[in-house]
Amino acid sequence: MAHRFLSSANRFSARFAFIFTVSLSCTYLCYNIIFCRGTIMTNQGYEGKRCPPGKNAGGKKLLGKLDHCALLKARSTLDESAAQREASDLREQSKAPSSDSHWTDAKLKNMSVAQKYGNKKLPNALIVGVKKGGTRAVLEFIRIHPDVRALGTEPHFFDRNYDRGLDWYRGLMPRTLDSQITLEKTPSYFVTREAPRRISSMSHETKLIVVVRNPVTRAISDYTQTLSKKPDIPTFEELAFKNRSLGLVDTSWNAIRIGMYIVHLENWLQYFRLSQMHFVSGERLITDPAGEMGRVQDFLGLKRIITDKHFYFNRTKGFPCLKKPESSSQPRCLGKSKGRTHVQIEEEVIEQLQEFYRPFNIKFYETVGQDFKWD
């Protein structure tokens, strides 16, 4: 009797083990199917949490801000649009008979690979200043290098948007390969007191590019830009001086203060070595763009691909442009706002401002080891 009972128990145990094994296998199979489906959805369009395909992630805003899914969709669209515009420009460049198409093909290939396999990274290098010095020209010239991916707009992260956090900042960047440099430009960083400390907190090894220009010419250019937007502002002379007859310059006016380069540089040198900073001459950028860009490429550790054969000097605008493609009726130049005619300023006013800036300029030359010949 006992033997019969044990035999029955063994058969029951074997059946239970079989059923349990089959059940566990089915559960594992279902899990893998669901997991694979989730992975495919992840690769198709979200980072962090899943967004329903074909919907606007709820279709509503919270406290005036885009919800998570809508924001990610917008970022993806912006990435694609920026990449398409950059690729379109490069395809036009490659058609230019007088330019070397090898670097253009390399840039297009790297862009395509970066968009597919690259990651969004915090920038390795920043163009931090100065306003009206030639920062846009440096950005547009360097971004045609196949080993550089640059953000086209100014994010103003380290001066206006720091509270949004590094993840937000990283999300703005183009996708890059490990071998590529990520770059952004915001000229107001150079005169923002908190910017050096904040950038240093992001990375002590960040490379910094500063485009400088004769501070008097820069101030007049700054005023000219403001006047085009606000025609009712006071005259340049009224804004530049507290008392012109005594030669008292108003250093509280931003257009004047920006040109006191050494004052701002001393703040940066508290957080960065001078070897981490490269100073581009705004004047030489116009007269010898290839030479200046060659030095920028050296500073960034890049092969000198951008050379004099890529530039054309537009005498009407007074600025260098990239070579004219066959498919375009115009050379690839900077926007209409660049190269606008400056407001006419009395020679005596210019001389007074040159005298004011002279001691600042001399100390700046001595500190950076370059004579920009502004005096």
BALUM-258158 format. One record per residue (C-alpha): chain; x, y, z. Coordinates in steps of 0.1 Angstrom, whole numbers, plus 5000, padded with zeros to 4 digits. Last residue first. Example, Ala and Ser with C-alpha at 12.3 -4.5 7.8 and 13.67 -1.06 7.14 Angstrom:
// BALUM-258158
SITE, c, east, north, up
SITE, A, 5137, 4989, 5071 $
SITE, A, 5123, 4955, 5078 $
This chain:
// BALUM-258158
SITE, c, east, north, up
SITE, A, 5466, 6015, 4690 $
SITE, A, 5447, 5985, 4679 $
SITE, A, 5478, 5965, 4670 $
SITE, A, 5466, 5931, 4681 $
SITE, A, 5499, 5924, 4699 $
SITE, A, 5497, 5889, 4713 $
SITE, A, 5511, 5873, 4745 $
SITE, A, 5477, 5868, 4762 $
SITE, A, 5486, 5888, 4793 $
SITE, A, 5509, 5914, 4777 $
SITE, A, 5484, 5922, 4749 $
SITE, A, 5455, 5925, 4775 $
SITE, A, 5476, 5949, 4796 $
SITE, A, 5483, 5971, 4766 $
SITE, A, 5446, 5970, 4756 $
SITE, A, 5434, 5981, 4790 $
SITE, A, 5459, 6009, 4791 $
SITE, A, 5449, 6021, 4756 $
SITE, A, 5411, 6018, 4760 $
SITE, A, 5405, 6054, 4772 $
SITE, A, 5429, 6069, 4746 $
SITE, A, 5411, 6050, 4719 $
SITE, A, 5378, 6063, 4732 $
SITE, A, 5390, 6099, 4731 $
SITE, A, 5404, 6094, 4696 $
SITE, A, 5371, 6079, 4684 $
SITE, A, 5352, 6109, 4698 $
SITE, A, 5376, 6134, 4681 $
SITE, A, 5371, 6116, 4648 $
SITE, A, 5333, 6122, 4650 $
SITE, A, 5312, 6090, 4646 $
SITE, A, 5295, 6079, 4614 $
SITE, A, 5271, 6050, 4621 $
SITE, A, 5285, 6017, 4607 $
SITE, A, 5276, 6003, 4573 $
SITE, A, 5263, 5967, 4577 $
SITE, A, 5289, 5939, 4573 $
SITE, A, 5268, 5912, 4590 $
SITE, A, 5230, 5920, 4593 $
SITE, A, 5224, 5906, 4558 $
SITE, A, 5236, 5871, 4569 $
SITE, A, 5270, 5856, 4564 $
SITE, A, 5282, 5845, 4529 $
SITE, A, 5279, 5814, 4508 $
SITE, A, 5287, 5829, 4474 $
SITE, A, 5256, 5838, 4454 $
SITE, A, 5240, 5825, 4422 $
SITE, A, 5240, 5790, 4436 $
SITE, A, 5242, 5756, 4418 $
SITE, A, 5279, 5761, 4408 $
SITE, A, 5289, 5767, 4444 $
SITE, A, 5306, 5800, 4453 $
SITE, A, 5334, 5796, 4477 $
SITE, A, 5329, 5805, 4514 $
SITE, A, 5326, 5842, 4521 $
SITE, A, 5351, 5868, 4533 $
SITE, A, 5338, 5901, 4545 $
SITE, A, 5338, 5937, 4531 $
SITE, A, 5301, 5934, 4521 $
SITE, A, 5306, 5948, 4486 $
SITE, A, 5342, 5935, 4484 $
SITE, A, 5331, 5898, 4490 $
SITE, A, 5364, 5879, 4496 $
SITE, A, 5362, 5843, 4485 $
SITE, A, 5373, 5815, 4508 $
SITE, A, 5377, 5777, 4505 $
SITE, A, 5410, 5778, 4487 $
SITE, A, 5426, 5797, 4516 $
SITE, A, 5424, 5766, 4538 $
SITE, A, 5399, 5746, 4559 $
SITE, A, 5415, 5711, 4562 $
SITE, A, 5442, 5718, 4587 $
SITE, A, 5439, 5686, 4608 $
SITE, A, 5423, 5692, 4641 $
SITE, A, 5437, 5696, 4676 $
SITE, A, 5413, 5723, 4686 $
SITE, A, 5441, 5749, 4688 $
SITE, A, 5455, 5738, 4655 $
SITE, A, 5421, 5742, 4638 $
SITE, A, 5418, 5777, 4653 $
SITE, A, 5453, 5785, 4640 $
SITE, A, 5443, 5775, 4605 $
SITE, A, 5411, 5794, 4609 $
SITE, A, 5431, 5826, 4615 $
SITE, A, 5454, 5819, 4585 $
SITE, A, 5425, 5810, 4562 $
SITE, A, 5405, 5841, 4571 $
SITE, A, 5434, 5865, 4563 $
SITE, A, 5420, 5900, 4558 $
SITE, A, 5386, 5895, 4575 $
SITE, A, 5397, 5871, 4603 $
SITE, A, 5428, 5893, 4606 $
SITE, A, 5406, 5921, 4620 $
SITE, A, 5386, 5899, 4643 $
SITE, A, 5418, 5885, 4658 $
SITE, A, 5411, 5851, 4673 $
SITE, A, 5422, 5845, 4709 $
SITE, A, 5426, 5809, 4720 $
SITE, A, 5420, 5798, 4756 $
SITE, A, 5430, 5765, 4772 $
SITE, A, 5467, 5776, 4773 $
SITE, A, 5457, 5806, 4795 $
SITE, A, 5447, 5781, 4822 $
SITE, A, 5411, 5782, 4833 $
SITE, A, 5392, 5790, 4865 $
SITE, A, 5407, 5821, 4879 $
SITE, A, 5419, 5830, 4844 $
SITE, A, 5383, 5836, 4834 $
SITE, A, 5378, 5865, 4858 $
SITE, A, 5411, 5881, 4847 $
SITE, A, 5398, 5878, 4811 $
SITE, A, 5368, 5900, 4819 $
SITE, A, 5389, 5930, 4831 $
SITE, A, 5415, 5923, 4803 $
SITE, A, 5388, 5927, 4776 $
SITE, A, 5376, 5962, 4784 $
SITE, A, 5357, 5961, 4751 $
SITE, A, 5326, 5946, 4767 $
SITE, A, 5324, 5977, 4790 $
SITE, A, 5319, 6002, 4763 $
SITE, A, 5289, 5986, 4745 $
SITE, A, 5276, 5976, 4780 $
SITE, A, 5273, 6012, 4792 $
SITE, A, 5284, 6012, 4828 $
SITE, A, 5319, 6022, 4817 $
SITE, A, 5306, 6057, 4809 $
SITE, A, 5337, 6075, 4796 $
SITE, A, 5348, 6108, 4813 $
SITE, A, 5367, 6128, 4787 $
SITE, A, 5362, 6161, 4806 $
SITE, A, 5343, 6177, 4777 $
SITE, A, 5326, 6143, 4771 $
SITE, A, 5310, 6140, 4805 $
SITE, A, 5294, 6107, 4813 $
SITE, A, 5304, 6096, 4779 $
SITE, A, 5295, 6066, 4756 $
SITE, A, 5258, 6070, 4757 $
SITE, A, 5256, 6106, 4747 $
SITE, A, 5283, 6101, 4721 $
SITE, A, 5265, 6072, 4705 $
SITE, A, 5234, 6092, 4701 $
SITE, A, 5203, 6085, 4723 $
SITE, A, 5179, 6057, 4713 $
SITE, A, 5149, 6063, 4691 $
SITE, A, 5160, 6040, 4662 $
SITE, A, 5157, 6009, 4683 $
SITE, A, 5163, 5978, 4661 $
SITE, A, 5188, 5994, 4636 $
SITE, A, 5201, 6015, 4665 $
SITE, A, 5211, 5984, 4685 $
SITE, A, 5231, 5970, 4656 $
SITE, A, 5248, 6004, 4650 $
SITE, A, 5256, 6006, 4687 $
SITE, A, 5274, 5972, 4687 $
SITE, A, 5293, 5981, 4656 $
SITE, A, 5304, 6014, 4672 $
SITE, A, 5315, 5995, 4703 $
SITE, A, 5334, 5969, 4683 $
SITE, A, 5352, 5997, 4663 $
SITE, A, 5363, 6012, 4697 $
SITE, A, 5372, 5978, 4712 $
SITE, A, 5394, 5968, 4682 $
SITE, A, 5383, 5932, 4678 $
SITE, A, 5384, 5900, 4698 $
SITE, A, 5372, 5865, 4690 $
SITE, A, 5375, 5843, 4721 $
SITE, A, 5377, 5805, 4718 $
SITE, A, 5376, 5783, 4749 $
SITE, A, 5386, 5747, 4752 $
SITE, A, 5369, 5727, 4780 $
SITE, A, 5393, 5707, 4802 $
SITE, A, 5379, 5717, 4836 $
SITE, A, 5345, 5703, 4826 $
SITE, A, 5309, 5711, 4836 $
SITE, A, 5321, 5728, 4868 $
SITE, A, 5346, 5748, 4848 $
SITE, A, 5318, 5760, 4826 $
SITE, A, 5298, 5772, 4856 $
SITE, A, 5329, 5790, 4872 $
SITE, A, 5337, 5807, 4839 $
SITE, A, 5301, 5818, 4833 $
SITE, A, 5293, 5834, 4866 $
SITE, A, 5306, 5869, 4858 $
SITE, A, 5291, 5870, 4823 $
SITE, A, 5313, 5891, 4800 $
SITE, A, 5328, 5862, 4781 $
SITE, A, 5296, 5842, 4781 $
SITE, A, 5278, 5869, 4761 $
SITE, A, 5293, 5856, 4729 $
SITE, A, 5273, 5823, 4729 $
SITE, A, 5288, 5797, 4705 $
SITE, A, 5286, 5759, 4706 $
SITE, A, 5309, 5731, 4697 $
SITE, A, 5310, 5693, 4698 $
SITE, A, 5343, 5679, 4686 $
SITE, A, 5343, 5646, 4667 $
SITE, A, 5362, 5613, 4673 $
SITE, A, 5337, 5600, 4697 $
SITE, A, 5310, 5605, 4671 $
SITE, A, 5285, 5634, 4674 $
SITE, A, 5248, 5640, 4677 $
SITE, A, 5240, 5677, 4676 $
SITE, A, 5236, 5695, 4710 $
SITE, A, 5203, 5707, 4724 $
SITE, A, 5198, 5677, 4746 $
SITE, A, 5231, 5682, 4763 $
SITE, A, 5219, 5716, 4776 $
SITE, A, 5186, 5701, 4790 $
SITE, A, 5207, 5673, 4807 $
SITE, A, 5231, 5700, 4820 $
SITE, A, 5204, 5718, 4840 $
SITE, A, 5175, 5741, 4833 $
SITE, A, 5188, 5765, 4860 $
SITE, A, 5217, 5775, 4838 $
SITE, A, 5193, 5791, 4812 $
SITE, A, 5204, 5827, 4811 $
SITE, A, 5242, 5830, 4815 $
SITE, A, 5257, 5795, 4812 $
SITE, A, 5230, 5781, 4789 $
SITE, A, 5227, 5810, 4764 $
SITE, A, 5218, 5784, 4737 $
SITE, A, 5231, 5805, 4708 $
SITE, A, 5218, 5788, 4676 $
SITE, A, 5238, 5767, 4650 $
SITE, A, 5250, 5740, 4674 $
SITE, A, 5283, 5727, 4660 $
SITE, A, 5296, 5694, 4648 $
SITE, A, 5333, 5693, 4641 $
SITE, A, 5354, 5665, 4626 $
SITE, A, 5343, 5670, 4590 $
SITE, A, 5353, 5708, 4591 $
SITE, A, 5324, 5728, 4577 $
SITE, A, 5316, 5739, 4613 $
SITE, A, 5348, 5759, 4615 $
SITE, A, 5338, 5786, 4590 $
SITE, A, 5303, 5791, 4602 $
SITE, A, 5314, 5793, 4639 $
SITE, A, 5343, 5816, 4632 $
SITE, A, 5320, 5839, 4611 $
SITE, A, 5294, 5840, 4638 $
SITE, A, 5320, 5849, 4664 $
SITE, A, 5333, 5880, 4645 $
SITE, A, 5338, 5905, 4673 $
SITE, A, 5303, 5919, 4674 $
SITE, A, 5297, 5902, 4708 $
SITE, A, 5329, 5886, 4721 $
SITE, A, 5330, 5859, 4730 $
SITE, A, 5326, 5825, 4744 $
SITE, A, 5331, 5802, 4714 $
SITE, A, 5330, 5769, 4733 $
SITE, A, 5348, 5736, 4730 $
SITE, A, 5343, 5700, 4741 $
SITE, A, 5306, 5705, 4742 $
SITE, A, 5283, 5682, 4763 $
SITE, A, 5275, 5651, 4743 $
SITE, A, 5245, 5639, 4722 $
SITE, A, 5254, 5605, 4708 $
SITE, A, 5264, 5593, 4674 $
SITE, A, 5253, 5561, 4656 $
SITE, A, 5228, 5572, 4630 $
SITE, A, 5231, 5610, 4630 $
SITE, A, 5269, 5607, 4635 $
SITE, A, 5272, 5583, 4605 $
SITE, A, 5254, 5607, 4583 $
SITE, A, 5273, 5637, 4595 $
SITE, A, 5306, 5618, 4591 $
SITE, A, 5298, 5609, 4555 $
SITE, A, 5287, 5645, 4547 $
SITE, A, 5319, 5659, 4563 $
SITE, A, 5341, 5634, 4544 $
SITE, A, 5324, 5643, 4511 $
SITE, A, 5330, 5680, 4518 $
SITE, A, 5367, 5673, 4528 $
SITE, A, 5373, 5656, 4494 $
SITE, A, 5353, 5682, 4474 $
SITE, A, 5383, 5706, 4472 $
SITE, A, 5370, 5739, 4460 $
SITE, A, 5374, 5756, 4426 $
SITE, A, 5348, 5736, 4407 $
SITE, A, 5321, 5741, 4434 $
SITE, A, 5298, 5712, 4435 $
SITE, A, 5310, 5700, 4469 $
SITE, A, 5299, 5733, 4484 $
SITE, A, 5263, 5727, 4473 $
SITE, A, 5263, 5693, 4489 $
SITE, A, 5277, 5709, 4521 $
SITE, A, 5250, 5735, 4523 $
SITE, A, 5223, 5708, 4519 $
SITE, A, 5240, 5686, 4546 $
SITE, A, 5239, 5715, 4570 $
SITE, A, 5203, 5722, 4563 $
SITE, A, 5193, 5685, 4566 $
SITE, A, 5212, 5682, 4599 $
SITE, A, 5195, 5712, 4613 $
SITE, A, 5161, 5699, 4602 $
SITE, A, 5167, 5664, 4616 $
SITE, A, 5179, 5677, 4650 $
SITE, A, 5150, 5702, 4651 $
SITE, A, 5125, 5674, 4644 $
SITE, A, 5141, 5652, 4671 $
SITE, A, 5140, 5680, 4696 $
SITE, A, 5103, 5687, 4688 $
SITE, A, 5095, 5649, 4693 $
SITE, A, 5114, 5650, 4726 $
SITE, A, 5094, 5680, 4738 $
SITE, A, 5061, 5665, 4727 $
SITE, A, 5070, 5633, 4747 $
SITE, A, 5080, 5652, 4779 $
SITE, A, 5051, 5677, 4780 $
SITE, A, 5057, 5711, 4764 $
SITE, A, 5056, 5740, 4789 $
SITE, A, 5028, 5766, 4795 $
SITE, A, 5020, 5752, 4830 $
SITE, A, 5014, 5717, 4815 $
SITE, A, 5007, 5716, 4778 $
SITE, A, 4982, 5693, 4760 $
SITE, A, 4981, 5667, 4732 $
SITE, A, 4983, 5637, 4754 $
SITE, A, 5016, 5625, 4740 $
SITE, A, 5010, 5641, 4706 $
SITE, A, 4999, 5608, 4691 $
SITE, A, 5012, 5588, 4661 $
SITE, A, 5032, 5564, 4683 $
SITE, A, 5024, 5566, 4721 $
SITE, A, 5054, 5579, 4740 $
SITE, A, 5075, 5557, 4762 $
SITE, A, 5097, 5571, 4789 $
SITE, A, 5134, 5581, 4791 $
SITE, A, 5146, 5588, 4757 $
SITE, A, 5120, 5585, 4729 $
SITE, A, 5117, 5580, 4692 $
SITE, A, 5122, 5549, 4672 $
SITE, A, 5149, 5534, 4693 $
SITE, A, 5126, 5531, 4723 $
SITE, A, 5098, 5516, 4702 $
SITE, A, 5121, 5489, 4690 $
SITE, A, 5133, 5482, 4726 $
SITE, A, 5097, 5480, 4738 $
SITE, A, 5088, 5454, 4711 $
SITE, A, 5119, 5434, 4721 $
SITE, A, 5108, 5435, 4758 $
SITE, A, 5072, 5424, 4750 $
SITE, A, 5084, 5394, 4729 $
SITE, A, 5110, 5385, 4755 $
SITE, A, 5085, 5386, 4783 $
SITE, A, 5061, 5364, 4763 $
SITE, A, 5088, 5338, 4757 $
SITE, A, 5098, 5338, 4794 $
SITE, A, 5062, 5333, 4805 $
SITE, A, 5058, 5305, 4780 $
SITE, A, 5090, 5288, 4794 $
SITE, A, 5078, 5292, 4830 $
SITE, A, 5045, 5276, 4822 $
SITE, A, 5062, 5247, 4803 $
SITE, A, 5085, 5241, 4833 $
SITE, A, 5057, 5242, 4858 $
SITE, A, 5036, 5217, 4838 $
SITE, A, 5065, 5193, 4836 $
SITE, A, 5074, 5197, 4873 $
SITE, A, 5038, 5191, 4883 $
SITE, A, 5036, 5160, 4861 $
SITE, A, 5068, 5146, 4876 $
SITE, A, 5055, 5154, 4911 $
SITE, A, 5022, 5136, 4905 $
SITE, A, 5040, 5105, 4891 $
SITE, A, 5062, 5104, 4922 $
SITE, A, 5032, 5107, 4945 $
SITE, A, 5014, 5078, 4928 $
SITE, A, 5045, 5056, 4932 $
SITE, A, 5048, 5066, 4968 $
SITE, A, 5012, 5056, 4974 $
SITE, A, 5015, 5023, 4957 $
SITE, A, 5046, 5014, 4977 $
SITE, A, 5028, 5023, 5009 $
SITE, A, 5000, 5000, 5000 $
